[in-house]
Amino acid sequence: MMSTRPPLIFAACAASLLLVGCGKHLESSAPVGTLGLLFTGTQATLPTSEALNSFPYAAQFVRMGDGPKGMVVLGGVKQNQLSWVSQDRVILVTRYGRIIKLANWPVEIVGWRCQVEDPLPSMNRTQHARFEYEIDLMPAHLSRIPVQAELERLGAEDIQVGDRTEVGIHVVEHLRAAALDYEASNHYWLHPQTGRVLKSIQAPAPGIAPILIEAVRPYAS
């Protein structure tokens, strides 16, 4: 399904905004206060790794479908759920790197729940895993849609995260939501030691084009 909404626009910080008032002791764990204080205009140039080292907020590069790659910043933390906000107020919520909610988009994920622990963070040391959860979708008013996931570890690969190269454990996840006649494959690249998601390509629900996420400035709990 093609969206009639303009491509998601993420604002990248100009170098001067990135560096002013940012010391080496600032952590990326602080959630953003007022978005307008951090972003100006719609500048398409993304900050370098060097500039992000001085950025006091957690940040990710994101591409929605065929749209431009841009940056989102951490807007809030609730337990293991991280809310990422774009300049035009599109919100992604992730849990252990998995997209569990999407707001202010033509197809929205408004609810997500599971009965067991998500195996994704441990796939750096596990070969296979199965997982089941439920999602609620708008504007179709679909609730408690079961989704079955089967995860498989493929091995270590060199990947690009922003402008740097890292080694990530490639995990492929096959999704199936029989009630929606929907199947898709997600790809995650995990830190070999911690299991943290360095990069992912996710298609979490029908009507949502694959979403690329690069953890260029990870959240530090």
C-alpha positions as CSV (number, residue, x, y, z in Angstrom):
1,M,0.0,0.0,0.0
2,M,1.5,3.3,-1.1
3,S,1.2,6.1,1.5
4,T,-0.1,9.5,0.4
5,R,1.7,11.1,3.4
6,P,4.8,13.1,2.5
7,P,8.1,11.2,3.3
8,L,9.1,11.2,6.9
9,I,11.4,14.1,7.5
10,F,14.0,13.9,10.2
11,A,16.0,17.0,11.1
12,A,19.7,16.6,11.5
13,C,21.5,18.9,13.9
14,A,23.9,21.4,12.5
15,A,27.5,21.0,13.8
16,S,27.2,24.2,15.8
17,L,24.1,23.0,17.6
18,L,25.7,19.6,18.3
19,L,28.8,21.1,19.9
20,V,27.5,24.1,21.9
21,G,27.4,23.3,25.6
22,C,28.2,19.6,25.2
23,G,31.1,18.3,27.2
24,K,32.7,14.9,27.1
25,H,31.1,13.8,30.4
26,L,27.5,14.2,29.1
27,E,25.7,10.8,28.7
28,S,23.4,9.7,25.9
29,S,20.9,8.5,28.5
30,A,19.2,11.9,29.0
31,P,15.8,12.1,27.2
32,V,15.1,15.1,25.0
33,G,13.3,18.0,26.7
34,T,12.0,20.3,24.0
35,L,12.5,19.2,20.5
36,G,12.4,22.7,19.1
37,L,15.5,23.6,21.1
38,L,17.5,20.9,19.3
39,F,16.5,21.1,15.7
40,T,16.3,23.9,13.2
41,G,15.0,23.7,9.6
42,T,15.0,20.5,7.6
43,Q,18.7,20.2,6.9
44,A,19.4,16.9,5.2
45,T,23.0,16.5,6.2
46,L,23.4,13.9,9.0
47,P,26.0,14.4,11.7
48,T,29.2,12.4,11.7
49,S,30.2,10.0,14.4
50,E,32.6,12.6,15.7
51,A,29.9,15.1,16.1
52,L,27.6,12.6,17.7
53,N,30.2,11.9,20.3
54,S,29.5,15.4,21.7
55,F,25.7,15.1,21.3
56,P,24.1,14.7,24.8
57,Y,21.1,12.7,23.6
58,A,20.6,9.1,22.3
59,A,19.9,9.2,18.6
60,Q,19.2,6.9,15.7
61,F,19.4,7.2,11.9
62,V,16.1,6.0,10.3
63,R,14.8,5.5,6.8
64,M,11.1,4.8,6.3
65,G,10.6,2.8,3.1
66,D,12.1,4.7,0.2
67,G,12.2,8.0,2.0
68,P,15.3,9.9,3.0
69,K,17.5,8.8,5.8
70,G,17.3,11.1,8.8
71,M,17.8,11.3,12.6
72,V,15.4,10.7,15.5
73,V,16.2,11.5,19.1
74,L,15.2,9.8,22.4
75,G,12.0,11.4,23.6
76,G,11.3,9.2,26.6
77,V,12.1,6.0,28.5
78,K,9.6,3.8,30.2
79,Q,11.0,0.6,31.6
80,N,12.6,-1.2,28.6
81,Q,10.6,0.9,26.0
82,L,12.4,3.8,24.3
83,S,10.4,6.5,22.4
84,W,12.2,8.1,19.4
85,V,10.8,11.3,18.0
86,S,11.3,13.0,14.6
87,Q,11.0,16.7,13.9
88,D,7.5,16.2,12.4
89,R,6.4,14.3,15.5
90,V,6.4,10.8,14.0
91,I,7.1,8.5,17.0
92,L,8.8,5.1,17.0
93,V,8.8,3.0,20.2
94,T,11.4,0.2,20.5
95,R,11.9,-2.5,23.0
96,Y,15.3,-4.2,22.9
97,G,15.6,-2.8,19.4
98,R,12.3,-4.2,18.2
99,I,9.7,-1.7,16.9
100,I,6.6,-2.1,19.0
101,K,4.7,1.1,18.3
102,L,4.4,3.6,15.5
103,A,2.5,6.9,15.8
104,N,1.5,9.7,13.5
105,W,1.8,7.6,10.4
106,P,-0.9,6.3,8.0
107,V,-0.7,2.8,9.6
108,E,-0.1,3.0,13.3
109,I,0.9,0.3,15.8
110,V,-1.0,1.4,18.9
111,G,-0.7,-1.7,21.1
112,W,1.9,-4.5,21.6
113,R,1.9,-7.2,24.2
114,C,3.6,-10.6,24.9
115,Q,3.4,-13.3,27.6
116,V,7.1,-14.4,27.5
117,E,10.4,-12.6,27.3
118,D,11.5,-11.5,23.9
119,P,14.4,-13.7,22.7
120,L,15.9,-11.1,20.5
121,P,18.5,-9.7,22.9
122,S,19.9,-13.2,23.5
123,M,20.2,-14.2,19.8
124,N,23.9,-13.3,19.8
125,R,24.4,-16.6,21.7
126,T,21.3,-18.6,20.6
127,Q,20.9,-20.3,17.2
128,H,17.1,-20.6,17.0
129,A,14.1,-19.2,18.9
130,R,10.4,-18.8,18.5
131,F,8.3,-15.9,19.9
132,E,4.6,-14.9,19.8
133,Y,3.1,-11.5,20.6
134,E,0.0,-9.4,19.8
135,I,-0.4,-6.1,18.1
136,D,-3.2,-3.5,17.7
137,L,-3.4,-1.5,14.5
138,M,-5.1,1.8,13.5
139,P,-7.0,3.2,11.6
140,A,-8.4,-0.3,10.9
141,H,-9.3,-0.8,14.5
142,L,-7.7,-4.3,14.6
143,S,-6.8,-5.5,18.1
144,R,-5.0,-8.5,19.6
145,I,-3.7,-9.8,16.3
146,P,-1.4,-12.7,17.0
147,V,2.0,-12.6,15.4
148,Q,4.4,-15.6,15.3
149,A,8.1,-15.0,14.9
150,E,10.9,-17.5,14.2
151,L,14.4,-16.2,14.7
152,E,17.6,-17.6,13.3
153,R,21.2,-16.5,13.9
154,L,23.2,-16.4,10.6
155,G,26.6,-15.3,11.8
156,A,28.9,-12.3,12.0
157,E,29.0,-9.6,9.3
158,D,30.7,-6.2,8.7
159,I,27.9,-3.5,8.7
160,Q,27.7,0.2,8.3
161,V,26.2,2.1,11.3
162,G,26.2,5.8,10.3
163,D,29.7,6.5,8.9
164,R,31.4,3.7,10.9
165,T,31.9,0.0,10.3
166,E,31.1,-2.5,13.0
167,V,30.8,-6.3,13.3
168,G,27.2,-7.4,14.0
169,I,25.6,-10.8,14.5
170,H,23.1,-11.1,11.7
171,V,19.7,-12.5,12.9
172,V,16.8,-13.0,10.5
173,E,13.3,-13.1,11.9
174,H,10.3,-14.5,9.9
175,L,7.0,-13.1,10.9
176,R,3.5,-14.5,10.2
177,A,0.2,-13.0,11.2
178,A,-2.4,-15.4,9.8
179,A,-5.3,-13.2,10.7
180,L,-4.0,-10.5,8.4
181,D,-2.6,-13.0,5.8
182,Y,0.7,-11.2,6.4
183,E,4.3,-12.6,6.2
184,A,7.5,-10.6,6.4
185,S,11.2,-11.0,7.3
186,N,13.1,-8.7,9.7
187,H,16.8,-8.4,9.9
188,Y,18.8,-7.5,13.0
189,W,22.5,-7.1,13.5
190,L,23.5,-7.5,17.2
191,H,26.5,-6.5,19.2
192,P,28.5,-9.8,19.5
193,Q,29.0,-9.4,23.3
194,T,26.0,-7.5,24.6
195,G,23.2,-8.5,22.1
196,R,22.3,-4.8,21.7
197,V,20.8,-4.1,18.2
198,L,23.3,-2.1,16.2
199,K,21.2,-2.0,13.0
200,S,17.9,-3.4,11.8
201,I,15.5,-3.5,8.9
202,Q,11.9,-4.2,10.2
203,A,8.5,-4.6,8.5
204,P,6.4,-4.8,11.7
205,A,2.9,-4.8,10.1
206,P,1.1,-4.7,6.8
207,G,0.9,-1.3,5.2
208,I,4.2,-0.2,6.8
209,A,7.2,-0.2,4.4
210,P,10.5,-1.7,5.8
211,I,12.1,0.6,8.3
212,L,15.9,0.9,8.5
213,I,17.3,1.8,12.0
214,E,21.0,2.5,12.8
215,A,21.9,3.0,16.5
216,V,24.4,5.8,15.9
217,R,24.2,7.2,19.5
218,P,22.9,4.3,21.7
219,Y,20.9,4.8,24.8
220,A,23.0,4.3,28.0
221,S,20.7,3.2,30.8
